[in-house]
Amino acid sequence: MTDLLFHIDSYLQEFNAEIIGLAADEKAVILNRTAFYPGGGGQPADNGYLNFNGERIAVKRAKRVGGEILHYLEIIPDFQVQGSKVQGQIDWEKRYQLMRTHTAMHVLCGVIFRDYGASVTGGDMQPLKGRMDFEFETMRKELVKEIEEAVNFEIDQAREVSARILPREDAFQIPDLIRTKINLLPEGITEVRVVEIEGLDIQADGGTHVKNTSEIGNITIADYKSKGRINKRIYLEISE
């Protein structure tokens, strides 16, 4: 199994690893450890580079396939599969923007759950923008402005953000750990990664986040629309 370095340190930009598997037909390799986030929970996968024997090989994306993380490469060099040494390098600008965005969406979720008791029904993000769907019957301009102001207030409180991995039984002792309408955690998962924004939000989450809400920047709710009788979509943008 690959050691998931991004679960431990979201700020890790470079790392050393060994090739432990090769899917030549797909131009993909498996590493013994990786900082490349493979996508999930609405957060896109990382891309970047692998450095091997003086070559800089583009990693187009990482993807979880079964129990492994595949790193899809622009080209497949002449790897000796077992034990080939590589250095991984994350596209940091993209990653950090996604970290800010993902944490902003957790702030949004925390504010709406705290103030209105609305569950999340869906979400997606790109660098510095995203959307989330909530169980609201009605959505109006005044309410959106109220939510935007509350989210920016919480960001300005410079709340610490932390992640830890707990046994499944311990994690599910935390009230309201699952904020989505449907529990997306498979039954076979024995450990749960929990992300907490101190004093505001705590959720099961596998993505990457900033250490403090002050890193997010100012958010704007750029738009909102109805996606059903009790399903309203909020579009969020973050200043550079």
C-alpha positions as CSV (number, residue, x, y, z in Angstrom):
1,M,0.0,0.0,0.0
2,T,1.2,3.5,-0.8
3,D,2.0,5.8,2.1
4,L,-0.3,8.8,1.8
5,L,1.9,11.7,2.6
6,F,-0.8,14.3,1.8
7,H,-2.9,13.0,4.7
8,I,0.0,13.9,7.1
9,D,1.3,17.1,5.5
10,S,-0.8,19.0,3.0
11,Y,2.1,21.5,2.5
12,L,4.6,18.9,1.3
13,Q,5.6,20.0,-2.2
14,E,8.5,17.5,-3.0
15,F,9.2,14.0,-1.8
16,N,11.4,11.0,-2.5
17,A,9.8,7.6,-3.4
18,E,10.4,4.3,-5.1
19,I,8.5,2.7,-8.0
20,I,6.7,-0.4,-6.8
21,G,4.4,-1.0,-9.8
22,L,4.0,-0.2,-13.4
23,A,0.9,0.0,-15.6
24,A,2.7,0.5,-18.9
25,D,-0.4,0.3,-21.1
26,E,-1.9,3.3,-19.2
27,K,1.4,5.1,-18.8
28,A,1.1,5.0,-15.0
29,V,3.2,4.1,-12.1
30,I,2.6,3.2,-8.4
31,L,4.8,4.6,-5.7
32,N,5.6,3.4,-2.2
33,R,4.7,6.9,-0.9
34,T,3.1,9.9,-2.5
35,A,2.1,13.5,-1.9
36,F,-0.1,13.6,-5.0
37,Y,-3.7,13.8,-4.0
38,P,-5.8,11.4,-6.2
39,G,-9.0,13.4,-6.2
40,G,-12.2,12.8,-4.2
41,G,-14.8,14.6,-2.2
42,G,-15.2,17.2,-4.9
43,Q,-11.5,18.1,-4.9
44,P,-9.6,17.5,-8.2
45,A,-6.5,15.4,-8.3
46,D,-3.0,16.8,-8.2
47,N,-0.6,17.0,-11.1
48,G,3.1,17.9,-11.2
49,Y,6.3,16.0,-12.1
50,L,8.5,13.0,-11.4
51,N,12.2,13.5,-11.6
52,F,14.0,10.3,-12.7
53,N,17.7,10.0,-13.8
54,G,17.8,13.7,-14.9
55,E,14.4,13.5,-16.7
56,R,11.5,15.7,-15.6
57,I,8.4,13.7,-16.4
58,A,5.0,15.3,-16.2
59,V,2.4,13.7,-14.0
60,K,-0.9,14.5,-15.7
61,R,-2.9,13.4,-12.7
62,A,-3.1,10.9,-9.8
63,K,-6.1,8.6,-9.5
64,R,-7.2,6.0,-6.9
65,V,-7.8,2.7,-8.7
66,G,-8.9,-0.1,-6.3
67,G,-6.6,0.1,-3.4
68,E,-3.7,1.8,-5.3
69,I,-2.9,5.3,-6.4
70,L,-1.8,5.5,-10.1
71,H,0.3,8.4,-11.3
72,Y,-0.5,8.9,-15.0
73,L,2.6,10.1,-16.8
74,E,3.2,12.0,-20.1
75,I,5.7,9.4,-21.0
76,I,7.0,6.1,-19.5
77,P,10.8,6.1,-19.3
78,D,12.9,3.0,-18.9
79,F,12.0,2.3,-15.3
80,Q,13.4,-0.7,-13.4
81,V,10.1,-1.3,-11.7
82,Q,11.3,-2.6,-8.4
83,G,13.1,0.0,-6.4
84,S,13.6,2.8,-9.0
85,K,14.2,6.0,-7.2
86,V,12.2,9.1,-8.1
87,Q,11.5,12.5,-6.7
88,G,7.9,13.8,-6.9
89,Q,7.1,17.4,-7.3
90,I,3.5,18.8,-6.8
91,D,2.1,21.6,-8.9
92,W,2.0,23.8,-5.8
93,E,0.2,26.8,-7.1
94,K,-2.8,24.7,-8.1
95,R,-2.6,22.6,-4.9
96,Y,-2.5,25.6,-2.5
97,Q,-5.4,27.2,-4.3
98,L,-7.4,24.0,-3.9
99,M,-6.4,23.8,-0.2
100,R,-7.8,27.3,0.3
101,T,-10.9,26.5,-1.6
102,H,-11.6,23.2,0.2
103,T,-11.2,24.9,3.6
104,A,-13.5,27.7,2.5
105,M,-16.1,25.2,1.6
106,H,-15.8,23.6,5.0
107,V,-16.3,27.1,6.6
108,L,-19.4,27.6,4.4
109,C,-20.7,24.2,5.4
110,G,-20.0,24.8,9.1
111,V,-21.8,28.2,9.0
112,I,-24.8,26.8,7.2
113,F,-25.1,23.7,9.4
114,R,-24.7,25.8,12.6
115,D,-27.0,28.6,11.7
116,Y,-29.6,26.9,9.6
117,G,-29.3,23.1,10.2
118,A,-29.0,22.4,6.5
119,S,-27.2,19.3,5.2
120,V,-25.0,19.1,2.2
121,T,-26.4,17.3,-0.9
122,G,-23.5,17.8,-3.2
123,G,-20.4,19.8,-4.1
124,D,-17.5,20.4,-6.5
125,M,-14.5,22.7,-6.7
126,Q,-11.8,24.1,-8.9
127,P,-8.9,26.4,-7.8
128,L,-10.4,29.4,-6.0
129,K,-14.0,28.6,-6.8
130,G,-16.6,25.9,-6.0
131,R,-20.2,25.1,-5.5
132,M,-22.2,23.4,-2.7
133,D,-25.8,22.2,-2.6
134,F,-27.8,22.4,0.6
135,E,-31.2,21.3,1.8
136,F,-32.9,24.7,1.7
137,E,-36.5,25.1,0.7
138,T,-36.0,28.8,-0.2
139,M,-33.0,30.9,-1.1
140,R,-33.1,34.7,-1.4
141,K,-30.7,37.5,-1.9
142,E,-30.8,38.7,1.7
143,L,-30.1,35.2,3.0
144,V,-27.2,34.8,0.6
145,K,-25.7,38.1,1.8
146,E,-26.1,37.0,5.4
147,I,-24.3,33.7,4.8
148,E,-21.5,35.5,2.9
149,E,-20.9,37.9,5.8
150,A,-20.9,35.1,8.3
151,V,-18.4,33.0,6.3
152,N,-16.0,35.9,6.0
153,F,-16.4,36.7,9.7
154,E,-15.4,33.1,10.5
155,I,-12.4,33.2,8.1
156,D,-11.2,36.4,9.8
157,Q,-11.2,34.7,13.2
158,A,-8.0,32.9,12.1
159,R,-9.3,29.5,13.3
160,E,-6.9,26.6,13.4
161,V,-7.5,23.7,11.0
162,S,-6.3,20.2,12.0
163,A,-6.6,16.7,10.7
164,R,-6.3,13.4,12.5
165,I,-7.0,9.7,11.7
166,L,-9.3,7.8,14.1
167,P,-10.6,4.3,14.4
168,R,-14.0,4.2,12.7
169,E,-15.9,3.5,16.0
170,D,-14.2,6.5,17.7
171,A,-14.8,8.8,14.8
172,F,-18.5,8.0,14.7
173,Q,-18.9,9.0,18.3
174,I,-18.4,12.6,17.1
175,P,-21.9,14.2,16.7
176,D,-22.8,15.2,13.1
177,L,-19.5,13.9,11.7
178,I,-21.1,13.3,8.3
179,R,-22.5,16.5,6.9
180,T,-23.6,15.1,3.6
181,K,-27.2,13.9,3.2
182,I,-25.9,10.4,2.3
183,N,-23.1,8.7,4.2
184,L,-20.4,8.2,1.5
185,L,-18.0,6.2,3.8
186,P,-17.9,2.6,2.7
187,E,-18.5,0.0,5.5
188,G,-15.1,-1.5,5.0
189,I,-13.2,1.6,6.0
190,T,-11.7,0.9,9.4
191,E,-10.1,4.3,9.9
192,V,-11.6,7.7,9.3
193,R,-9.7,11.0,8.7
194,V,-11.3,13.9,10.5
195,V,-10.8,17.5,9.6
196,E,-11.6,20.1,12.3
197,I,-11.9,23.9,12.0
198,E,-11.5,24.8,15.7
199,G,-14.8,26.1,17.2
200,L,-16.8,25.8,13.9
201,D,-16.7,22.6,12.0
202,I,-15.7,18.9,12.2
203,Q,-16.2,16.5,9.3
204,A,-14.9,13.2,7.9
205,D,-12.8,14.3,5.0
206,G,-9.8,13.0,3.0
207,G,-8.8,16.2,1.2
208,T,-6.1,18.8,1.7
209,H,-6.5,21.9,3.7
210,V,-4.8,25.0,5.0
211,K,-3.6,25.2,8.6
212,N,-5.6,28.4,9.4
213,T,-8.7,30.0,8.0
214,S,-6.7,33.3,7.7
215,E,-5.0,31.7,4.7
216,I,-8.2,31.4,2.7
217,G,-8.7,35.0,1.8
218,N,-12.0,36.9,1.2
219,I,-14.9,34.9,-0.3
220,T,-17.8,36.0,-2.4
221,I,-21.0,34.1,-3.1
222,A,-21.0,34.8,-6.8
223,D,-24.4,33.2,-7.6
224,Y,-27.1,30.9,-6.3
225,K,-29.9,28.9,-7.9
226,S,-32.5,26.3,-7.2
227,K,-31.7,22.7,-8.1
228,G,-35.0,21.3,-6.8
229,R,-37.7,21.8,-4.2
230,I,-35.4,21.5,-1.2
231,N,-32.0,21.7,-3.0
232,K,-30.3,25.0,-3.4
233,R,-26.9,25.6,-5.0
234,I,-24.4,28.2,-3.8
235,Y,-21.4,29.3,-6.0
236,L,-18.4,30.5,-4.1
237,E,-15.3,32.4,-5.3
238,I,-12.1,33.3,-3.4
239,S,-10.0,36.4,-4.0
240,E,-6.5,35.9,-5.2
